[in-house]
Amino acid sequence: MALYDLDRTVTRAPTFTPFLVHMAASGNRLRLLGLPLWVLAMLGYKAKLYGRKPLKQFGLALLVGRVVRSPSLQPRIDAFVARQLARNIQPGALAQIAADRAAGVRLVLVTAAPEIYAEALADALGFEACIATRHQRDAQGNLLTAIDGENNYGSQKTARVAAWLASQGLTRSDVHLTAYTDHASDAPILNFADTGVLVGRYARPQSGWAQTDWSQAAA
């Protein structure tokens, strides 16, 4: 089984801020006036004034609205996903995904990105499952700004993967796990796996991790 991170691992660049900008630009363009506030909010996060969960919720409320996925919003979300697939996927990631699939490896996307669009990206790329940041739902099943539980980051990924394995009737010892991610902040999932692989030309793996570069297609 292979666990893939999304941002800067499967993709070349992060996806969350581009998603916010896309949704504002393709909907009520007056929301674009909130972009300076979003930049200030990101600076506040960098200054450790608050965590990723409130930051993400603020950005979604500011630039998308209270409802962040619904039948009426889905065409705009689909357009964002199509753009990511066309422009933002690392060639080496596509090659590794194809190789894993051909070898019968089960593919799981494990990401802090929101399920709003991460699920569609996972489906399009051929993943069996997507373990992303979850959002609360209204009575109609629409996704809301509020995150359900915690942002799927750091040690939260390990807990979510373990819970997903249990839902499949599996224990950790039943599977050989390979984890791919771009940053040492994912040390919990890299160490949870049998094989941890840090992705990036300038990645600095810790002892016990491998390193690879997916920015170019294999020769």
N, C-alpha and C positions, 0 to 999 in steps of 0.2 A: 504494500500500500504506500502511496506517495502523497504527502501533504505539501501543497503549494501555497505560499503567500501570494498576494496579488500585487500590491503597489511596489514598484521598482524590482519586482522579482519576475512575475509574468509580464507586467507592463514596464515600459521604459520610464514612465514618469508617474507621480501620484495621480489619483483619480478624484478625490473628494472635492477639492476646490474647483477643478474644472467642471464637475457635476453641478455644483452650486451656480457657477457662472452660466452654464448652459441652460439650466432651468429658469434662471432669472431672465436671460436674454431671449428665450423662446416663449416666455409667458408674459407676465406683466413687467414690461421693461423698466418701469419705475423702481422696481426692486434693485436694479443695478446701482441706484443711488446709495444703497447700503454697503457697497463694496469697501469703501474706506473704513466703515465700522468693522467689517470682517477682518481687514488687515490689522486693525488695532486689537481685535480679539485674539488673533494669532500671536501678536506680540505679547499680550497678557499671558497667554499659555506658555510662551517661551520663557517668560519671567517667572513661571511657576506660581501664578496667582490662582490658577484653577486647573482642573484636569481635562483630559480629552473628551470625556462624556459631556460635560456642560458646554464645552467649546463646540462640539458637533451639533448639539441641540440648538444652540444659539444660531449657528450658521444656517441650519435648515429652516428655522423659524424666520430668519431675516430674509433669506433669498429664495425660499421655496414656498413656505407657508405652513399652516398647522397640519394639513394633509400632504404627505410627501410621496405617496403612491396610490393611485386610484385608476379606474378605467379611463377617466378623462385625461389623466396625466401620463398614462402609459405610452402613448405615441411619442411624447417628448423624451421619456426615459429610453425607449427603444432607439430613438435617433442618437442619443448619447452613447448607448452601447455599441451601435453600429460604427460610430466614429472611433471609439476606442479600439474596436476590432480591426479597423482599417489602418489606424495610424499609430497605435500605442502598444502593440504587443511585441515583445522581444523575439527575434528570430530563433534564438537558442531555446527559448521557452517552448515555442511551438514544436521544435524538433524533439525536445525531451518529452513533452506531452505525447507526441506521436509514438515515440519509442516505447514509452511506458505502456501506452494503450496496446500497442502491438505485442508486447510481452505479457499482456494479461494483468498488468498492475492496476489495482483500484485507485482512482484519482479523486482526491478531495481537496477543494479549495478552502483554505483556512485563513481568514482575513479580518482585519479590523474595519474594513470598508462596510458600509451599510448593506443590508439585504435588499434595499431599494433597487439597486442595480447590480450588485455582486452576483445574485442568483442567476440573472439573465446572462451575464458574462460567463459564469461557470457552465451553464447549459450550452452556450454557443461554442465553448472551447472543449466540450466533451467530458466534463467532470461528472462523476457519479453523484457527488453531494457538495453542498456549499455550507460551510460553517462561518457565518458572518455576524456582524453586530445586528442584533434583532431590534425591531421597533414595535411599540404598542400599536394595537389595532382598534378601530372603532367598531360599532355594531354591524357595519356593512363590510367589514374586513379590510378597509383601507388602512394603509400604514400611516402612522402619525409621527410628528416630530420627536416625541418622547421615546428615548431608548428603553427597551425592555430588558431589565437586568443591567449588566455592565458592558462597557465598550470591550469588544473582543480583542484584547491586546495583552502581550506579556504572558503572565501565568494563567490568565483567563483562557487563552487558546488551549493550553494543556487540559484544563478542566473540561472545556467544551468537547475536545476530541475524545477524552476518556468517556464522557457521557454519550457521545455519538457511537463509539464502539460498543458500549453496553446496549444501546438501542438496537444494534445489529446482532446482538447475541454474542459479542466478542469481548475478550479481555485483552489487556495489553500484551500478554505473553502469547496470544494466538496469532499475532501478525508481526511481520517485519516492516518497520516503518522507516521511510526516508523522508526527511523534511527539507524543503527548499525555502530560503528566505534571504532577504538582502541585508539584514541588520542584526547586530548583536543584542538588541533589545528583545529579540525573539529567542534568547538563550534558553528559556524554559522548554520551548517546543523542540529546539535543536537538540537539547540534552535528553528530552523525553524519547526522541526517535533513536532507532538503532544507528542510523546514518544521518548526520546533520550536514547540510551543504549550504554554505554562505555564497550567495550569488552576487557577482559584481567584479569588475576588473580590478578595483582597488579595495576589495573586501579584505578584512584582516581577521581570518578565522582563529578562534581559540583552539587550544590543544584538543584533538579528537574530532574537529570538524574538517570537512573538505571545503574546497573553494572552486568556483567555476565562473565563467563569464558568458552570459547569454546575449550580449549586445550585438553579436554578429552570428550569422548562420555558420554552421560547421562547414569546413572546406570539403 
